């Protein structure tokens, strides 16, 4: 069994819990996730099965999208609704003014990872230190906010809130985005809701619940498996000429005359998907500026 499963992770389960459940369900140990979700957060969690685990690193690096809610005037220890309240302030600005400040988060921004994150410090995860009551200094990291779009709001309540969609790079902390947004407005804020709606090309609309996956397995189906290359559509695709396929499968480099580009991304340097003339996914290779391609991850035919 090889492929990628687009799982709808339920709240209250860790990402590792989901992996363990599917290992039992599918009867295989070769399953890996492509980036964790907090236990209290639901949403898209692509899992790689069998030889698809060899592409997991590329899915981990892919961009993400979330629907989140920010509540203004209340700050917490964890920057979300699960933490202890550390401050309550009156909100003295309008909805329009809050949106003006939101525009400051477009593009490349600096974020300081929260103490509840999985970032390591001195060999320990920050969340492990936080459980011990230890807070350490953290360096800011650069992340990219592709889009921040308001969906709806509740501005008449005592602590107003905005529901918004955000598309961002790997490593972005939406809870920190909310806290920083509130700090810029001078009242504090926290993330009061979050669901991941996209991870790379995999969307919430296509995600399957654990119950749906169990029903498919019970019926003897494997229609929940996406091909290993389905998460790599951001890479250029090359068609290898038939007489050079054997060389490729043996790990030999290809020259510029040994392949043609398929329509799509056309970067001439870096990782690329390699296919047979019949459309069979053969390997991942690295393109050099000279036009040569070196196979790095070959998939059995």
CORHUQUI-V701064 format. One record per helix or strand. SS is the DSSP state (hx for helix, st for strand). FROM is the first residue (numbers start at 1). TO is the last residue. Records with the same first field share a line. If there is no record, write none. Layout:
# CORHUQUI-V701064
SS = FROM-TO / FROM-TO
This chain:
# CORHUQUI-V701064
st = 3-9 / 31-33 / 42-49 / 64-72 / 74-76 / 80-80 / 85-88 / 107-112 / 120-121 / 124-125 / 140-154 / 161-168 / 189-199 / 202-203 / 208-208 / 225-226 / 236-240 / 254-254 / 259-261 / 270-275 / 281-287 / 293-298
hx = 15-26 / 50-60 / 95-105 / 126-131 / 174-184 / 204-206 / 210-218 / 228-231 / 242-249 / 256-258
